[in-house]
Amino acid sequence: MSFVDEKISVEDSARVHWEQYEEYQQAWSVIPTYWTVDRERDAFIWLIRPATPGWPNQIFGLSWKGDARGRVEVVVTIEETKDVAGALCDTFVKVLKIKAPDSLKPELNLIRSALQEAFDTYVRRLDGEAVRKVSISVL
C-alpha cells in the first residue's frame, strides 16, 4: 500500500489521542480532519502549522508505528511551468528538519524515504491536475 489522503475517521481520531500533543492543548486549537496516511506502514503526516506571509515554513506532525511525536519542517515552492501550454506548475518540497524521539532515530532512513512518498501524495491532492512535477528533497 502507498500513501493516500483521506478524511480522518472518528475511530482513527480517537486512536491517535490528539489531546496529548502540545499543539492541541490550547482552547483555540482545531483537531485535524485530513491526513496523508499509509496504513500498512502505520505512518501518517498532518499539517500543524501552515505557511504565513512572514513565515514560509510549514510544520507537519509525523506518526511512525504508533509514535506521533515526530515533527517535520518543510518549505514548499511552486513555480509555473514555462515550457508547456496551460496552467501547470512544478512543486518543490524541501524538508528542512525532522524532529523525532530517540526511539525513532534508528528508523530515520525509512522515515526519510516514506516522507518523499507522503509529500508527493499531499502536494498532488492540494494542487490536483495543475501539478506537472513534484520534486522532494529530504535532508
CYANA upper distance limits for C-alpha pairs under 8 A (distance plus 0.5 A):
  1 MET  CA     38 ASP  CA      7.17
  1 MET  CA     39 ARG  CA      8.01
  1 MET  CA     40 GLU  CA      6.59
  2 SER  CA     38 ASP  CA      6.01
  2 SER  CA     40 GLU  CA      8.36
  2 SER  CA    117 GLU  CA      8.20
  3 PHE  CA     36 THR  CA      6.66
  3 PHE  CA     37 VAL  CA      5.61
  3 PHE  CA     38 ASP  CA      4.92
  3 PHE  CA     39 ARG  CA      8.41
  3 PHE  CA    117 GLU  CA      7.19
  3 PHE  CA    118 ALA  CA      6.17
  3 PHE  CA    121 THR  CA      6.99
  4 VAL  CA     36 THR  CA      5.94
  4 VAL  CA     37 VAL  CA      6.00
  4 VAL  CA     38 ASP  CA      7.05
  4 VAL  CA    118 ALA  CA      8.34
  4 VAL  CA    121 THR  CA      6.90
  4 VAL  CA    122 TYR  CA      8.45
  5 ASP  CA     34 TYR  CA      7.46
  5 ASP  CA     35 TRP  CA      6.22
  5 ASP  CA     36 THR  CA      4.84
  5 ASP  CA     37 VAL  CA      6.84
  5 ASP  CA    121 THR  CA      7.50
  5 ASP  CA    122 TYR  CA      7.16
  5 ASP  CA    125 ARG  CA      7.67
  6 GLU  CA     34 TYR  CA      6.13
  6 GLU  CA     35 TRP  CA      6.36
  6 GLU  CA     36 THR  CA      7.02
  6 GLU  CA     37 VAL  CA      7.98
  7 LYS  CA     33 THR  CA      6.19
  7 LYS  CA     34 TYR  CA      4.90
  7 LYS  CA     35 TRP  CA      7.09
  8 ILE  CA     12 ASP  CA      6.74
  8 ILE  CA     13 SER  CA      6.80
  8 ILE  CA     32 PRO  CA      8.25
  8 ILE  CA     33 THR  CA      5.81
  8 ILE  CA     34 TYR  CA      5.82
  8 ILE  CA     35 TRP  CA      7.05
  9 SER  CA     13 SER  CA      6.59
 10 VAL  CA     14 ALA  CA      6.69
 11 GLU  CA     15 ARG  CA      6.80
 12 ASP  CA     16 VAL  CA      6.79
 13 SER  CA     17 HIS  CA      7.08
 13 SER  CA     18 TRP  CA      7.66
 14 ALA  CA     18 TRP  CA      8.24
 16 VAL  CA     68 ALA  CA      8.38
 18 TRP  CA     24 TYR  CA      7.00
 18 TRP  CA     31 ILE  CA      7.45
 19 GLU  CA     24 TYR  CA      6.10
 19 GLU  CA     25 GLN  CA      6.56
 20 GLN  CA     24 TYR  CA      7.99
 20 GLN  CA     25 GLN  CA      7.98
 21 TYR  CA     25 GLN  CA      7.32
 21 TYR  CA     69 ARG  CA      8.25
 22 GLU  CA     26 GLN  CA      8.44
 23 GLU  CA     29 SER  CA      7.45
 23 GLU  CA     48 ILE  CA      8.01
 24 TYR  CA     29 SER  CA      5.70
 24 TYR  CA     30 VAL  CA      7.33
 24 TYR  CA     31 ILE  CA      7.19
 25 GLN  CA     29 SER  CA      7.45
 32 PRO  CA     46 TRP  CA      7.76
 32 PRO  CA     47 LEU  CA      8.14
 32 PRO  CA     48 ILE  CA      8.47
 34 TYR  CA     46 TRP  CA      7.51
 35 TRP  CA     44 PHE  CA      7.12
 35 TRP  CA     45 ILE  CA      6.41
 35 TRP  CA     46 TRP  CA      5.33
 35 TRP  CA     47 LEU  CA      8.19
 36 THR  CA     44 PHE  CA      5.95
 36 THR  CA     45 ILE  CA      5.90
 36 THR  CA     46 TRP  CA      6.95
 36 THR  CA    118 ALA  CA      6.85
 36 THR  CA    121 THR  CA      7.79
 36 THR  CA    122 TYR  CA      6.82
 37 VAL  CA     42 ASP  CA      8.18
 37 VAL  CA     43 ALA  CA      6.37
 37 VAL  CA     44 PHE  CA      4.66
 37 VAL  CA     45 ILE  CA      7.12
 37 VAL  CA    118 ALA  CA      7.99
 38 ASP  CA     42 ASP  CA      6.50
 38 ASP  CA     43 ALA  CA      5.86
 38 ASP  CA     44 PHE  CA      6.69
 39 ARG  CA     43 ALA  CA      6.90
 39 ARG  CA     44 PHE  CA      8.46
 41 ARG  CA     64 TRP  CA      8.22
 41 ARG  CA     65 LYS  CA      7.44
 42 ASP  CA     63 SER  CA      8.22
 42 ASP  CA     64 TRP  CA      6.61
 42 ASP  CA     65 LYS  CA      5.41
 42 ASP  CA     66 GLY  CA      7.23
 43 ALA  CA     62 LEU  CA      7.94
 43 ALA  CA     63 SER  CA      5.85
 43 ALA  CA     64 TRP  CA      5.06
 43 ALA  CA     65 LYS  CA      6.54
 43 ALA  CA     66 GLY  CA      8.18
 44 PHE  CA     62 LEU  CA      6.47
 44 PHE  CA     63 SER  CA      5.75
 44 PHE  CA     64 TRP  CA      7.34
 44 PHE  CA    118 ALA  CA      8.29
 45 ILE  CA     60 PHE  CA      6.72
 45 ILE  CA     61 GLY  CA      5.87
 45 ILE  CA     62 LEU  CA      5.18
 45 ILE  CA     63 SER  CA      6.87
 45 ILE  CA    118 ALA  CA      7.88
 46 TRP  CA     60 PHE  CA      5.85
 46 TRP  CA     61 GLY  CA      5.75
 46 TRP  CA     62 LEU  CA      7.45
 47 LEU  CA     58 GLN  CA      8.08
 47 LEU  CA     59 ILE  CA      6.82
 47 LEU  CA     60 PHE  CA      4.95
 47 LEU  CA     61 GLY  CA      6.83
 48 ILE  CA     58 GLN  CA      8.22
 48 ILE  CA     59 ILE  CA      6.02
 48 ILE  CA     60 PHE  CA      5.64
 48 ILE  CA     61 GLY  CA      6.72
 49 ARG  CA     58 GLN  CA      6.04
 49 ARG  CA     59 ILE  CA      5.43
 49 ARG  CA     60 PHE  CA      7.35
 50 PRO  CA     57 ASN  CA      7.86
 50 PRO  CA     58 GLN  CA      5.37
 50 PRO  CA     59 ILE  CA      7.18
 51 ALA  CA     55 TRP  CA      6.22
 51 ALA  CA     56 PRO  CA      5.19
 51 ALA  CA     57 ASN  CA      5.79
 51 ALA  CA     58 GLN  CA      5.51
 52 THR  CA     56 PRO  CA      6.31
 52 THR  CA     57 ASN  CA      8.40
 56 PRO  CA     75 VAL  CA      6.84
 56 PRO  CA     76 VAL  CA      8.45
 57 ASN  CA     73 GLU  CA      7.01
 57 ASN  CA     74 VAL  CA      6.04
 57 ASN  CA     75 VAL  CA      5.30
 57 ASN  CA     76 VAL  CA      8.09
 58 GLN  CA     73 GLU  CA      6.21
 58 GLN  CA     74 VAL  CA      5.80
 58 GLN  CA     75 VAL  CA      6.68
 58 GLN  CA     76 VAL  CA      8.41
 59 ILE  CA     71 ARG  CA      7.29
 59 ILE  CA     72 VAL  CA      6.22
 59 ILE  CA     73 GLU  CA      5.16
 59 ILE  CA     74 VAL  CA      7.01
 60 PHE  CA     71 ARG  CA      6.18
 60 PHE  CA     72 VAL  CA      5.58
 60 PHE  CA     73 GLU  CA      6.91
 60 PHE  CA     74 VAL  CA      8.43
 61 GLY  CA     68 ALA  CA      7.50
 61 GLY  CA     69 ARG  CA      7.83
 61 GLY  CA     70 GLY  CA      6.43
 61 GLY  CA     71 ARG  CA      5.15
 61 GLY  CA     72 VAL  CA      6.82
 62 LEU  CA     68 ALA  CA      6.06
 62 LEU  CA     69 ARG  CA      7.21
 62 LEU  CA     70 GLY  CA      5.11
 62 LEU  CA     71 ARG  CA      5.88
 62 LEU  CA     72 VAL  CA      7.24
 63 SER  CA     67 ASP  CA      5.76
 63 SER  CA     68 ALA  CA      4.19
 63 SER  CA     69 ARG  CA      7.13
 63 SER  CA     70 GLY  CA      6.71
 64 TRP  CA     68 ALA  CA      6.79
 64 TRP  CA     70 GLY  CA      8.33
 64 TRP  CA    104 LEU  CA      8.39
 64 TRP  CA    111 ILE  CA      8.27
 69 ARG  CA    100 ALA  CA      7.16
 69 ARG  CA    101 PRO  CA      7.16
 70 GLY  CA     98 ILE  CA      7.77
 70 GLY  CA     99 LYS  CA      5.94
 70 GLY  CA    100 ALA  CA      4.96
 70 GLY  CA    101 PRO  CA      7.12
 71 ARG  CA     98 ILE  CA      6.45
 71 ARG  CA     99 LYS  CA      5.53
 71 ARG  CA    100 ALA  CA      7.11
 72 VAL  CA     95 VAL  CA      7.57
 72 VAL  CA     96 LEU  CA      8.13
 72 VAL  CA     97 LYS  CA      6.28
 72 VAL  CA     98 ILE  CA      5.14
 72 VAL  CA     99 LYS  CA      6.76
 73 GLU  CA     95 VAL  CA      6.51
 73 GLU  CA     96 LEU  CA      6.00
 73 GLU  CA     97 LYS  CA      5.65
 73 GLU  CA     98 ILE  CA      7.06
 74 VAL  CA     93 VAL  CA      7.14
 74 VAL  CA     94 LYS  CA      5.95
 74 VAL  CA     95 VAL  CA      4.89
 74 VAL  CA     96 LEU  CA      5.86
 74 VAL  CA     97 LYS  CA      7.69
 75 VAL  CA     93 VAL  CA      6.35
 75 VAL  CA     94 LYS  CA      5.80
 75 VAL  CA     95 VAL  CA      7.19
 75 VAL  CA     96 LEU  CA      7.80
 76 VAL  CA     91 THR  CA      7.51
 76 VAL  CA     92 PHE  CA      6.16
 76 VAL  CA     93 VAL  CA      5.07
 76 VAL  CA     94 LYS  CA      6.96
 77 THR  CA     91 THR  CA      6.29
 77 THR  CA     92 PHE  CA      5.59
 77 THR  CA     93 VAL  CA      7.01
 78 ILE  CA     89 CYS  CA      6.95
 78 ILE  CA     90 ASP  CA      6.38
 78 ILE  CA     91 THR  CA      5.01
 78 ILE  CA     92 PHE  CA      6.81
 79 GLU  CA     89 CYS  CA      5.95
 79 GLU  CA     90 ASP  CA      5.81
 79 GLU  CA     91 THR  CA      6.85
 80 GLU  CA     87 ALA  CA      7.80
 80 GLU  CA     88 LEU  CA      6.59
 80 GLU  CA     89 CYS  CA      4.82
 80 GLU  CA     90 ASP  CA      6.82
 81 THR  CA     87 ALA  CA      8.03
 81 THR  CA     88 LEU  CA      5.96
 81 THR  CA     89 CYS  CA      5.26
 81 THR  CA     90 ASP  CA      6.57
 81 THR  CA    132 ARG  CA      8.27
 84 VAL  CA     88 LEU  CA      8.06
 87 ALA  CA    130 ALA  CA      6.81
 88 LEU  CA    129 GLU  CA      8.30
 88 LEU  CA    130 ALA  CA      5.09
 88 LEU  CA    131 VAL  CA      6.23
 88 LEU  CA    132 ARG  CA      6.37
 89 CYS  CA    130 ALA  CA      6.40
 89 CYS  CA    131 VAL  CA      5.53
 89 CYS  CA    132 ARG  CA      6.13
 89 CYS  CA    133 LYS  CA      7.63
 90 ASP  CA    131 VAL  CA      6.46
 90 ASP  CA    132 ARG  CA      6.12
 90 ASP  CA    133 LYS  CA      5.35
 90 ASP  CA    134 VAL  CA      6.42
 90 ASP  CA    135 SER  CA      8.19
 91 THR  CA    123 VAL  CA      8.16
 91 THR  CA    131 VAL  CA      7.45
 91 THR  CA    133 LYS  CA      6.81
 91 THR  CA    134 VAL  CA      5.32
 91 THR  CA    135 SER  CA      6.75
 92 PHE  CA    134 VAL  CA      6.39
 92 PHE  CA    135 SER  CA      5.27
 92 PHE  CA    136 ILE  CA      6.35
 92 PHE  CA    137 SER  CA      8.47
 93 VAL  CA    119 PHE  CA      7.99
 93 VAL  CA    134 VAL  CA      8.07
 93 VAL  CA    135 SER  CA      6.70
 93 VAL  CA    136 ILE  CA      5.20
 93 VAL  CA    137 SER  CA      6.87
 94 LYS  CA    136 ILE  CA      6.37
 94 LYS  CA    137 SER  CA      5.44
 94 LYS  CA    138 VAL  CA      6.78
 95 VAL  CA    136 ILE  CA      8.11
 95 VAL  CA    137 SER  CA      6.57
 95 VAL  CA    138 VAL  CA      5.35
 95 VAL  CA    139 LEU  CA      6.80
 96 LEU  CA    138 VAL  CA      7.76
 96 LEU  CA    139 LEU  CA      7.06
 97 LYS  CA    139 LEU  CA      7.65
100 ALA  CA    104 LEU  CA      6.53
100 ALA  CA    105 LYS  CA      7.12
101 PRO  CA    105 LYS  CA      7.32
104 LEU  CA    108 LEU  CA      7.15
107 GLU  CA    111 ILE  CA      6.65
108 LEU  CA    112 ARG  CA      6.53
109 ASN  CA    113 SER  CA      6.85
110 LEU  CA    114 ALA  CA      6.68
111 ILE  CA    115 LEU  CA      6.55
112 ARG  CA    116 GLN  CA      7.10
112 ARG  CA    138 VAL  CA      6.85
112 ARG  CA    139 LEU  CA      8.42
113 SER  CA    117 GLU  CA      7.46
114 ALA  CA    118 ALA  CA      6.60
115 LEU  CA    119 PHE  CA      6.44
115 LEU  CA    138 VAL  CA      8.34
116 GLN  CA    120 ASP  CA      6.74
116 GLN  CA    136 ILE  CA      6.54
116 GLN  CA    137 SER  CA      8.08
116 GLN  CA    138 VAL  CA      7.78
117 GLU  CA    121 THR  CA      6.86
118 ALA  CA    122 TYR  CA      6.63
119 PHE  CA    123 VAL  CA      6.44
119 PHE  CA    136 ILE  CA      8.00
120 ASP  CA    124 ARG  CA      6.72
120 ASP  CA    134 VAL  CA      6.77
120 ASP  CA    135 SER  CA      8.42
120 ASP  CA    136 ILE  CA      7.97
121 THR  CA    125 ARG  CA      6.80
122 TYR  CA    126 LEU  CA      6.96
123 VAL  CA    127 ASP  CA      6.57
123 VAL  CA    128 GLY  CA      8.34
123 VAL  CA    134 VAL  CA      8.09
124 ARG  CA    128 GLY  CA      5.56
124 ARG  CA    129 GLU  CA      8.10
124 ARG  CA    131 VAL  CA      7.02
124 ARG  CA    134 VAL  CA      8.50
127 ASP  CA    131 VAL  CA      6.55
